[in-house]
Amino acid sequence: MSATQKLQQHPAVQQAQVKATYYINQLDKELSKYSVFNAFEQRTQVPKSYAFLGAVFVLAVFHSINAFAAPVSNLIGWGLPAYLSVKALETPGHQDDIQWLTYWVVFGFFNFTESFALRVVLYYFPWYFAFKTLFILWLQLPAFRGAQALYGTVVKPVFVNVHQKASSGTTTSAEATVTADGLRDRVATATE
């Protein structure tokens, strides 16, 4: 019996293979919910879970190469949310619209703030873009609702404070109140 066969028959290796197979099957089941991954698997004959893991690996390698870290991080912050935002605009419900509008407000606020201190942050925090990517994923993923949490605790109080200072004395509070339904009505009448 060769060393490779002995290694494959070792209980720890067999247990690791069983666990890996279980997690790959769970990932495959989760990815099956999205038509993009199903279409990719049909076109390429590559299992969607392997393609997803390969893409994560490639992004991790790009993050370790300093020149690619910022573009990859910004692509993750823009690519999927842009696609899902367009998709949300085409659905009749408003819940997904709220999620993606909130994401874009928080993402824009974060990028604006980041632009002031990026050089200093990069000097003291070399893996900044890897953590930024994790932060962006936390903002995006519906399981965490990070964008809505940050909007309620950081962005909205800042906006309300700035808005009150800017509108004090210039408009009445009834004129300053804008609702999403009111904006939709204005857009609908403007496009007719």
NORNOR-V896696 format. One record per residue. N is the residue number from 1. RES is the residue in one letter. PSI is psi in radians with two decimals (none if undefined). OMEGA is omega in whole degrees, -180 to 180 (none if undefined). Layout:
((N:RES:PSI:OMEGA) (N:RES:PSI:OMEGA))
This chain:
((1:M:2.26:-177) (2:S:2.94:-180) (3:A:-0.59:179) (4:T:-0.74:179) (5:Q:-0.70:178) (6:K:-0.73:180) (7:L:-0.73:180) (8:Q:-0.47:-179) (9:Q:-0.06:179) (10:H:2.37:-177) (11:P:-0.61:-180) (12:A:-0.69:179) (13:V:-0.74:180) (14:Q:-0.69:178) (15:Q:-0.71:178) (16:A:-0.68:178) (17:Q:-0.70:179) (18:V:-0.78:179) (19:K:-0.73:179) (20:A:-0.75:178) (21:T:-0.72:179) (22:Y:-0.85:-178) (23:Y:-0.61:176) (24:I:-0.73:178) (25:N:-0.69:177) (26:Q:-0.75:178) (27:L:-0.73:179) (28:D:-0.73:179) (29:K:-0.71:180) (30:E:-0.73:-180) (31:L:-0.39:179) (32:S:-0.29:179) (33:K:-0.30:-175) (34:Y:2.18:-176) (35:S:-0.48:-180) (36:V:-0.79:-179) (37:F:-0.65:178) (38:N:-0.75:179) (39:A:-0.70:178) (40:F:-0.75:-179) (41:E:-0.69:179) (42:Q:-0.69:-178) (43:R:-0.69:-172) (44:T:-0.24:-176) (45:Q:0.35:174) (46:V:2.22:179) (47:P:2.37:-174) (48:K:-0.58:179) (49:S:-0.65:178) (50:Y:-0.68:178) (51:A:-0.72:179) (52:F:-0.81:179) (53:L:-0.66:177) (54:G:-0.72:179) (55:A:-0.70:177) (56:V:-0.72:179) (57:F:-0.79:179) (58:V:-0.74:178) (59:L:-0.65:177) (60:A:-0.70:177) (61:V:-0.76:179) (62:F:-0.60:177) (63:H:-0.50:-180) (64:S:-0.28:175) (65:I:1.99:-169) (66:N:-0.65:-177) (67:A:-0.47:-178) (68:F:-0.17:-173) (69:A:-0.85:-178) (70:A:-0.84:179) (71:P:-0.67:180) (72:V:-0.75:179) (73:S:-0.76:179) (74:N:-0.58:176) (75:L:-0.74:178) (76:I:-0.64:179) (77:G:-0.31:-177) (78:W:-0.74:-170) (79:G:-1.13:-178) (80:L:-0.78:178) (81:P:-0.62:178) (82:A:-0.79:179) (83:Y:-0.85:-178) (84:L:-0.47:176) (85:S:-0.76:177) (86:V:-0.73:178) (87:K:-0.69:180) (88:A:-0.59:179) (89:L:-0.48:-178) (90:E:-0.16:179) (91:T:2.64:-178) (92:P:-0.44:-178) (93:G:2.86:-177) (94:H:-0.19:-175) (95:Q:-0.75:178) (96:D:-0.54:175) (97:D:-0.75:-179) (98:I:-0.76:-179) (99:Q:-0.82:-175) (100:W:-0.57:173) (101:L:-0.73:177) (102:T:-0.74:179) (103:Y:-0.82:-176) (104:W:-0.63:178) (105:V:-0.82:-179) (106:V:-0.74:180) (107:F:-0.76:178) (108:G:-0.73:178) (109:F:-0.75:179) (110:F:-0.80:180) (111:N:-0.65:177) (112:F:-0.80:180) (113:T:-0.66:-180) (114:E:-0.61:-176) (115:S:-0.42:-180) (116:F:-0.58:-170) (117:A:0.30:-173) (118:L:-0.78:-178) (119:R:-0.75:180) (120:V:-0.75:-180) (121:V:-0.76:-179) (122:L:-0.55:179) (123:Y:-0.74:-177) (124:Y:-0.26:-173) (125:F:1.45:-171) (126:P:-0.49:180) (127:W:0.57:-176) (128:Y:-0.81:-174) (129:F:-0.53:175) (130:A:-0.77:178) (131:F:-0.57:176) (132:K:-0.71:179) (133:T:-0.77:177) (134:L:-0.70:178) (135:F:-0.75:180) (136:I:-0.72:177) (137:L:-0.68:176) (138:W:-0.69:178) (139:L:-0.69:-172) (140:Q:-0.80:-167) (141:L:2.24:-178) (142:P:-0.41:180) (143:A:-0.52:-177) (144:F:-0.56:-177) (145:R:0.76:-179) (146:G:-0.66:-179) (147:A:-0.71:180) (148:Q:-0.64:178) (149:A:-0.80:180) (150:L:-0.59:178) (151:Y:-0.80:-178) (152:G:-0.56:-175) (153:T:-0.46:-175) (154:V:-1.04:-170) (155:V:-0.83:-177) (156:K:-0.80:177) (157:P:-0.67:178) (158:V:-0.79:-180) (159:F:-0.78:-180) (160:V:-0.72:180) (161:N:-0.83:180) (162:V:-0.73:-178) (163:H:-0.69:179) (164:Q:-0.69:179) (165:K:-0.67:-178) (166:A:-0.59:-175) (167:S:0.05:180) (168:S:2.04:178) (169:G:-0.25:-177) (170:T:-0.57:180) (171:T:2.85:175) (172:T:2.86:-178) (173:S:-0.51:178) (174:A:-0.63:179) (175:E:-0.50:-176) (176:A:-0.31:-178) (177:T:2.13:179) (178:V:2.31:178) (179:T:2.81:179) (180:A:-0.70:179) (181:D:-0.66:177) (182:G:-0.70:177) (183:L:-0.71:178) (184:R:-0.71:178) (185:D:-0.73:178) (186:R:-0.74:179) (187:V:-0.72:-180) (188:A:-0.74:-180) (189:T:-0.53:180) (190:A:-0.56:-178) (191:T:-0.16:-179) (192:E:none:none))
